[in-house]
Amino acid sequence: MRIAILEDDPSHLELVSHWLRGAGHQIHAFKGGRELVEVLKHETFDALLLDWNVPEVSGIEVLREVREQLRSRVPAIFATARHQERDAVIALSAGADDYLVKPIRRMELLARLDAVTRRFCGAPAFQVGEFRVDGQMRGIWSDGRWLELTGKDFDLASLLLQNVGRVLSRGHLRETIWDQSAEPHSRSLDTHVSRVRIKLKLTPERGWRLHSVYGRGYRLDRLTGPAPRTESSAWR
């Protein structure tokens, strides 16, 4: 996952970043709240890990900006030295998904992070409209028909279908699909998006629109039909 960490304590930031990278996540660190807010206006992440007392803009103000101004439901966990019950109530009321008091423990952090992102992104096997996605089999079916996809096409299509209606920044897509901050080729991402659009027939005539959002990335919208749903386990 692509995770943004707001933390101004260098030693704590280094430790937590080491834990998360060891678990296979991509880390983007921010020491001040204002910098993170500005980045969130054009970049997307799978989760936010926020300290409360940081320079310029506090963690709680960052969260309020994310929920009220940016209208984002990205999972957010506080990791802070503030241990009063009222602090946790304030954070959770502002839209935090979880609240941890320092010193935090590695396994607990990873478990809490996994729990909140699983609730947000859905299960490994899920269904959206006519599409059924199985992460274990790495396959997608459309109206019961198996789709021929390359590995990267599956990764991209699965990510888009898990985030219908949400803008995913180019950086988010690059890091998640290619596990790197730069595209392997200048037009590689655009080529894969075009191929996924064609293979899944994501067209307005079929009730879908996969389109670029200027200055940000791509968004898959469902134009007709019921809201997307996820399944807690693979279908039979």
HELIX and SHEET records of a PDB file:
HELIX    1   1 PRO A   10  GLY A   22  1                                  13    
HELIX    2   2 GLY A   33  LEU A   40  1                                   8    
HELIX    3   3 GLY A   59  ARG A   64  1                                   6    
HELIX    4   4 GLU A   65  GLN A   69  3                                   5    
HELIX    5   5 GLU A   85  SER A   93  1                                   9    
HELIX    6   6 ARG A  106  CYS A  121  1                                  16    
HELIX    7   7 GLY A  151  GLN A  162  1                                  12    
HELIX    8   8 ARG A  170  TRP A  178  1                                   9    
HELIX    9   9 SER A  188  LYS A  199  1                                  12    
HELIX   10  10 PRO A  204  ARG A  206  5                                   3    
SHEET    1   A 5 GLN A  26  PHE A  30  0                                        
SHEET    2   A 5 ARG A   2  LEU A   6  1                                        
SHEET    3   A 5 ALA A  47  LEU A  50  1                                        
SHEET    4   A 5 ALA A  76  THR A  80  1                                        
SHEET    5   A 5 ASP A  98  VAL A 101  1                                        
SHEET    1   B 5 ARG A 145  TRP A 146  0                                        
SHEET    2   B 5 GLY A 139  SER A 142 -1                                        
SHEET    3   B 5 PHE A 131  ASP A 134 -1                                        
SHEET    4   B 5 ALA A 125  VAL A 128 -1                                        
SHEET    5   B 5 ARG A 229  THR A 230 -1                                        
SHEET    1   C 3 LEU A 168  SER A 169  0                                        
SHEET    2   C 3 GLY A 217  ARG A 222 -1                                        
SHEET    3   C 3 TRP A 208  VAL A 213 -1                                        
END                                                                             
